[in-house]
């Protein structure tokens, strides 16, 4: 099996074309092994060449609410906060407290990594 690392876009495009040709490979065959190795190489290249940044905390909250069909009223209950406090958070006037981060993570299943990253609030950066 002659497989080389993917180092540039030309290598990447060639690997994708070969993967397309191998998609019908028979289980347990050498072609299936080649497909598996090429897929792993493509995945590693994509992670390096096209990193996906996590959304900021407010965008993560908006997405989670939308995905569940929830509203900011539901967020008041989750955060145990008044409507004005939720408004401040969602409009980036106030940052999240540690307790809020924990509740959002538990109730809305938002990754903690997305909630703790720094973001702009009012006139200063908030560390979560």
VOKEVO-165498 format. One record per residue: z, y negated, x negated of N, C-alpha, C in turn; residue in three letters. Coordinates in nm, 3 decimals, decimal comma, padded with zeros to 5 digits. Layout:
<rs>
{{Z; Y; X}; {Z; Y; X}; {Z; Y; X}; "ALA"}
...
</rs>
This chain:
<rs>
{{00,000; 00,117; -00,085}; {00,000; 00,000; 00,000}; {00,000; -00,124; -00,090}; "UNK"}
{{-00,107; -00,198; -00,087}; {-00,121; -00,316; -00,172}; {-00,091; -00,441; -00,088}; "UNK"}
{{00,033; -00,486; -00,092}; {00,074; -00,605; -00,016}; {00,134; -00,705; -00,113}; "UNK"}
{{00,093; -00,832; -00,097}; {00,143; -00,940; -00,182}; {00,226; -01,037; -00,100}; "UNK"}
{{00,309; -01,116; -00,166}; {00,387; -01,218; -00,095}; {00,295; -01,322; -00,029}; "UNK"}
{{00,345; -01,384; 00,074}; {00,272; -01,493; 00,140}; {00,321; -01,622; 00,075}; "UNK"}
{{00,230; -01,690; 00,005}; {00,269; -01,810; -00,071}; {00,210; -01,939; -00,016}; "UNK"}
{{00,109; -01,928; 00,071}; {00,044; -02,049; 00,122}; {-00,019; -02,020; 00,258}; "UNK"}
{{-00,080; -02,123; 00,316}; {-00,139; -02,108; 00,450}; {-00,253; -02,006; 00,453}; "UNK"}
{{-00,330; -01,998; 00,347}; {-00,441; -01,902; 00,343}; {-00,386; -01,759; 00,346}; "UNK"}
{{-00,282; -01,733; 00,268}; {-00,218; -01,601; 00,270}; {-00,162; -01,572; 00,409}; "UNK"}
{{-00,100; -01,673; 00,468}; {-00,039; -01,660; 00,601}; {-00,145; -01,624; 00,706}; "UNK"}
{{-00,256; -01,698; 00,706}; {-00,363; -01,672; 00,803}; {-00,422; -01,532; 00,783}; "UNK"}
{{-00,439; -01,490; 00,660}; {-00,492; -01,357; 00,631}; {-00,397; -01,248; 00,681}; "UNK"}
{{-00,266; -01,271; 00,660}; {-00,167; -01,173; 00,707}; {-00,168; -01,165; 00,859}; "UNK"}
{{-00,177; -01,280; 00,928}; {-00,183; -01,279; 01,075}; {-00,305; -01,205; 01,126}; "UNK"}
{{-00,419; -01,223; 01,060}; {-00,542; -01,154; 01,101}; {-00,526; -01,003; 01,083}; "UNK"}
{{-00,466; -00,964; 00,972}; {-00,447; -00,821; 00,948}; {-00,347; -00,763; 01,049}; "UNK"}
{{-00,244; -00,838; 01,080}; {-00,146; -00,792; 01,181}; {-00,216; -00,769; 01,314}; "UNK"}
{{-00,304; -00,861; 01,352}; {-00,378; -00,845; 01,478}; {-00,459; -00,717; 01,478}; "UNK"}
{{-00,520; -00,685; 01,365}; {-00,599; -00,562; 01,354}; {-00,512; -00,436; 01,360}; "UNK"}
{{-00,387; -00,448; 01,315}; {-00,298; -00,332; 01,307}; {-00,211; -00,311; 01,432}; "UNK"}
{{-00,223; -00,397; 01,530}; {-00,134; -00,391; 01,646}; {-00,140; -00,257; 01,721}; "UNK"}
{{-00,247; -00,187; 01,713}; {-00,261; -00,058; 01,782}; {-00,234; 00,060; 01,689}; "UNK"}
{{-00,165; 00,034; 01,580}; {-00,139; 00,140; 01,482}; {-00,059; 00,254; 01,546}; "UNK"}
{{-00,094; 00,373; 01,506}; {-00,028; 00,493; 01,557}; {00,113; 00,504; 01,499}; "UNK"}
{{00,208; 00,542; 01,584}; {00,348; 00,555; 01,541}; {00,358; 00,653; 01,424}; "UNK"}
{{00,434; 00,610; 01,323}; {00,457; 00,695; 01,207}; {00,345; 00,693; 01,105}; "UNK"}
{{00,241; 00,617; 01,130}; {00,127; 00,616; 01,038}; {00,148; 00,515; 00,926}; "UNK"}
{{00,064; 00,526; 00,824}; {00,067; 00,430; 00,715}; {00,032; 00,290; 00,765}; "UNK"}
{{-00,057; 00,284; 00,864}; {-00,095; 00,155; 00,924}; {00,025; 00,091; 00,992}; "UNK"}
{{00,108; 00,171; 01,058}; {00,228; 00,116; 01,121}; {00,326; 00,064; 01,015}; "UNK"}
{{00,338; 00,136; 00,905}; {00,424; 00,090; 00,796}; {00,373; -00,044; 00,742}; "UNK"}
{{00,243; -00,054; 00,726}; {00,182; -00,179; 00,677}; {00,208; -00,293; 00,776}; "UNK"}
{{00,194; -00,265; 00,904}; {00,222; -00,364; 01,009}; {00,366; -00,412; 01,000}; "UNK"}
{{00,458; -00,321; 00,981}; {00,600; -00,356; 00,972}; {00,628; -00,446; 00,852}; "UNK"}
{{00,571; -00,412; 00,737}; {00,593; -00,491; 00,615}; {00,529; -00,628; 00,630}; "UNK"}
{{00,407; -00,634; 00,679}; {00,340; -00,763; 00,697}; {00,414; -00,851; 00,796}; "UNK"}
{{00,464; -00,793; 00,903}; {00,539; -00,869; 01,003}; {00,665; -00,930; 00,942}; "UNK"}
{{00,730; -00,855; 00,856}; {00,850; -00,905; 00,789}; {00,814; -01,020; 00,695}; "UNK"}
{{00,707; -01,006; 00,621}; {00,663; -01,113; 00,532}; {00,625; -01,239; 00,609}; "UNK"}
{{00,554; -01,223; 00,720}; {00,514; -01,338; 00,801}; {00,637; -01,408; 00,857}; "UNK"}
{{00,731; -01,331; 00,905}; {00,855; -01,389; 00,960}; {00,929; -01,470; 00,854}; "UNK"}
{{00,940; -01,416; 00,734}; {01,008; -01,487; 00,625}; {00,932; -01,615; 00,590}; "UNK"}
{{00,801; -01,610; 00,586}; {00,721; -01,728; 00,554}; {00,739; -01,835; 00,662}; "UNK"}
{{00,736; -01,795; 00,788}; {00,749; -01,890; 00,898}; {00,886; -01,959; 00,896}; "UNK"}
{{00,989; -01,884; 00,865}; {01,123; -01,945; 00,856}; {01,128; -02,052; 00,748}; "UNK"}
{{01,061; -02,026; 00,638}; {01,061; -02,119; 00,525}; {00,965; -02,236; 00,550}; "UNK"}
{{00,847; -02,209; 00,602}; {00,744; -02,311; 00,616}; {00,758; -02,394; 00,743}; "UNK"}
{{00,813; -02,335; 00,848}; {00,824; -02,403; 00,978}; {00,965; -02,394; 01,033}; "UNK"}
{{01,062; -02,451; 00,963}; {01,200; -02,439; 01,012}; {01,217; -02,510; 01,146}; "UNK"}
{{01,298; -02,450; 01,231}; {01,327; -02,508; 01,363}; {01,467; -02,568; 01,357}; "UNK"}
{{01,472; -02,699; 01,374}; {01,602; -02,765; 01,370}; {01,674; -02,749; 01,503}; "UNK"}
{{01,803; -02,733; 01,495}; {01,884; -02,723; 01,616}; {01,885; -02,859; 01,685}; "UNK"}
{{01,891; -02,858; 01,819}; {01,900; -02,986; 01,890}; {02,034; -03,052; 01,862}; "UNK"}
{{02,041; -03,184; 01,881}; {02,170; -03,248; 01,865}; {02,261; -03,203; 01,980}; "UNK"}
{{02,391; -03,225; 01,970}; {02,484; -03,174; 02,072}; {02,449; -03,216; 02,214}; "UNK"}
{{02,412; -03,341; 02,234}; {02,381; -03,388; 02,369}; {02,258; -03,316; 02,425}; "UNK"}
{{02,156; -03,299; 02,343}; {02,037; -03,227; 02,388}; {02,069; -03,080; 02,417}; "UNK"}
{{02,154; -03,021; 02,337}; {02,195; -02,882; 02,361}; {02,268; -02,870; 02,495}; "UNK"}
{{02,353; -02,967; 02,525}; {02,425; -02,966; 02,654}; {02,327; -02,983; 02,768}; "UNK"}
{{02,236; -03,079; 02,756}; {02,135; -03,100; 02,863}; {02,055; -02,973; 02,888}; "UNK"}
{{02,011; -02,910; 02,781}; {01,932; -02,787; 02,795}; {02,012; -02,677; 02,864}; "UNK"}
{{02,138; -02,660; 02,823}; {02,221; -02,554; 02,882}; {02,246; -02,581; 03,030}; "UNK"}
{{02,271; -02,707; 03,065}; {02,292; -02,741; 03,206}; {02,166; -02,713; 03,287}; "UNK"}
{{02,052; -02,756; 03,237}; {01,926; -02,736; 03,306}; {01,895; -02,587; 03,323}; "UNK"}
{{01,917; -02,510; 03,218}; {01,889; -02,366; 03,223}; {01,973; -02,295; 03,328}; "UNK"}
{{02,092; -02,347; 03,355}; {02,181; -02,285; 03,453}; {02,174; -02,350; 03,591}; "UNK"}
{{02,091; -02,453; 03,603}; {02,083; -02,524; 03,729}; {02,211; -02,602; 03,758}; "UNK"}
{{02,281; -02,642; 03,653}; {02,406; -02,716; 03,667}; {02,379; -02,865; 03,655}; "UNK"}
{{02,480; -02,944; 03,691}; {02,467; -03,090; 03,687}; {02,578; -03,149; 03,601}; "UNK"}
{{02,574; -03,281; 03,586}; {02,681; -03,349; 03,513}; {02,813; -03,337; 03,589}; "UNK"}
{{02,807; -03,318; 03,719}; {02,929; -03,297; 03,798}; {02,995; -03,167; 03,753}; "UNK"}
{{02,916; -03,063; 03,727}; {02,970; -02,938; 03,674}; {03,029; -02,960; 03,535}; "UNK"}
{{02,966; -03,048; 03,460}; {03,013; -03,079; 03,326}; {03,152; -03,144; 03,329}; "UNK"}
{{03,179; -03,223; 03,432}; {03,312; -03,283; 03,448}; {03,419; -03,174; 03,453}; "UNK"}
{{03,391; -03,069; 03,530}; {03,485; -02,958; 03,543}; {03,499; -02,884; 03,411}; "UNK"}
{{03,386; -02,857; 03,346}; {03,388; -02,781; 03,220}; {03,465; -02,858; 03,112}; "UNK"}
{{03,437; -02,987; 03,101}; {03,501; -03,068; 02,997}; {03,640; -03,115; 03,035}; "UNK"}
{{03,675; -03,095; 03,163}; {03,803; -03,144; 03,214}; {03,812; -03,294; 03,188}; "UNK"}
{{03,704; -03,363; 03,226}; {03,693; -03,507; 03,200}; {03,644; -03,578; 03,326}; "UNK"}
{{03,676; -03,706; 03,334}; {03,630; -03,790; 03,445}; {03,482; -03,821; 03,428}; "UNK"}
{{03,423; -03,863; 03,539}; {03,280; -03,895; 03,540}; {03,245; -03,997; 03,433}; "UNK"}
{{03,329; -04,099; 03,415}; {03,300; -04,202; 03,315}; {03,298; -04,145; 03,173}; "UNK"}
{{03,387; -04,051; 03,144}; {03,391; -03,989; 03,011}; {03,266; -03,905; 02,990}; "UNK"}
{{03,225; -03,829; 03,091}; {03,103; -03,748; 03,080}; {02,983; -03,839; 03,059}; "UNK"}
{{02,978; -03,951; 03,130}; {02,869; -04,046; 03,113}; {02,865; -04,096; 02,969}; "UNK"}
{{02,980; -04,130; 02,915}; {02,987; -04,179; 02,777}; {02,935; -04,075; 02,678}; "UNK"}
{{02,973; -03,951; 02,699}; {02,928; -03,842; 02,610}; {02,778; -03,822; 02,621}; "UNK"}
{{02,728; -03,813; 02,744}; {02,586; -03,784; 02,765}; {02,497; -03,901; 02,725}; "UNK"}
{{02,553; -04,020; 02,716}; {02,477; -04,138; 02,674}; {02,511; -04,178; 02,531}; "UNK"}
{{02,573; -04,086; 02,460}; {02,605; -04,101; 02,317}; {02,692; -04,222; 02,285}; "UNK"}
{{02,780; -04,255; 02,377}; {02,875; -04,363; 02,352}; {03,006; -04,310; 02,296}; "UNK"}
{{03,029; -04,182; 02,316}; {03,153; -04,117; 02,272}; {03,119; -03,976; 02,225}; "UNK"}
{{03,188; -03,931; 02,122}; {03,166; -03,797; 02,069}; {03,247; -03,692; 02,143}; "UNK"}
{{03,218; -03,570; 02,113}; {03,290; -03,456; 02,171}; {03,418; -03,430; 02,093}; "UNK"}
{{03,522; -03,395; 02,165}; {03,646; -03,353; 02,098}; {03,635; -03,204; 02,066}; "UNK"}
{{03,724; -03,155; 01,984}; {03,725; -03,013; 01,949}; {03,745; -02,927; 02,073}; "UNK"}
{{03,834; -02,970; 02,162}; {03,857; -02,896; 02,286}; {03,732; -02,890; 02,372}; "UNK"}
{{03,659; -03,000; 02,379}; {03,534; -03,003; 02,457}; {03,432; -02,908; 02,396}; "UNK"}
{{03,424; -02,910; 02,264}; {03,330; -02,821; 02,195}; {03,363; -02,675; 02,227}; "UNK"}
{{03,489; -02,642; 02,222}; {03,530; -02,504; 02,254}; {03,494; -02,467; 02,397}; "UNK"}
{{03,521; -02,557; 02,493}; {03,490; -02,527; 02,634}; {03,339; -02,515; 02,657}; "UNK"}
{{03,261; -02,602; 02,594}; {03,115; -02,594; 02,609}; {03,062; -02,463; 02,551}; "UNK"}
{{03,118; -02,425; 02,439}; {03,076; -02,299; 02,375}; {03,111; -02,180; 02,466}; "UNK"}
{{03,230; -02,179; 02,520}; {03,274; -02,067; 02,603}; {03,205; -02,065; 02,740}; "UNK"}
{{03,197; -02,179; 02,806}; {03,146; -02,183; 02,943}; {02,994; -02,187; 02,953}; "UNK"}
{{02,929; -02,258; 02,860}; {02,784; -02,272; 02,868}; {02,712; -02,190; 02,761}; "UNK"}
{{02,790; -02,121; 02,678}; {02,734; -02,035; 02,573}; {02,644; -02,113; 02,477}; "UNK"}
{{02,681; -02,237; 02,450}; {02,608; -02,318; 02,352}; {02,662; -02,281; 02,214}; "UNK"}
{{02,575; -02,251; 02,119}; {02,624; -02,217; 01,985}; {02,710; -02,330; 01,928}; "UNK"}
{{02,823; -02,293; 01,872}; {02,914; -02,392; 01,814}; {02,844; -02,474; 01,706}; "UNK"}
{{02,752; -02,412; 01,633}; {02,679; -02,482; 01,528}; {02,602; -02,601; 01,583}; "UNK"}
{{02,550; -02,588; 01,705}; {02,476; -02,698; 01,767}; {02,570; -02,809; 01,811}; "UNK"}
{{02,691; -02,774; 01,850}; {02,785; -02,872; 01,902}; {02,861; -02,948; 01,794}; "UNK"}
{{02,875; -02,891; 01,677}; {02,956; -02,956; 01,574}; {02,875; -03,042; 01,478}; "UNK"}
{{02,743; -03,036; 01,487}; {02,664; -03,113; 01,392}; {02,677; -03,264; 01,419}; "UNK"}
{{02,665; -03,344; 01,314}; {02,677; -03,490; 01,330}; {02,566; -03,547; 01,417}; "UNK"}
{{02,599; -03,651; 01,492}; {02,501; -03,722; 01,572}; {02,550; -03,864; 01,596}; "UNK"}
{{02,457; -03,953; 01,626}; {02,490; -04,093; 01,645}; {02,560; -04,115; 01,779}; "UNK"}
{{02,671; -04,186; 01,775}; {02,742; -04,227; 01,896}; {02,779; -04,373; 01,881}; "UNK"}
{{02,733; -04,454; 01,973}; {02,766; -04,596; 01,966}; {02,726; -04,655; 01,833}; "UNK"}
{{02,823; -04,706; 01,759}; {02,791; -04,770; 01,633}; {02,833; -04,687; 01,512}; "UNK"}
{{02,868; -04,561; 01,534}; {02,908; -04,477; 01,420}; {02,859; -04,336; 01,440}; "UNK"}
{{02,856; -04,260; 01,331}; {02,814; -04,120; 01,338}; {02,932; -04,036; 01,377}; "UNK"}
{{02,910; -03,943; 01,467}; {03,017; -03,855; 01,516}; {03,002; -03,719; 01,451}; "UNK"}
{{03,110; -03,667; 01,400}; {03,107; -03,536; 01,336}; {03,141; -03,424; 01,432}; "UNK"}
{{03,155; -03,453; 01,559}; {03,181; -03,349; 01,657}; {03,320; -03,343; 01,689}; "UNK"}
</rs>
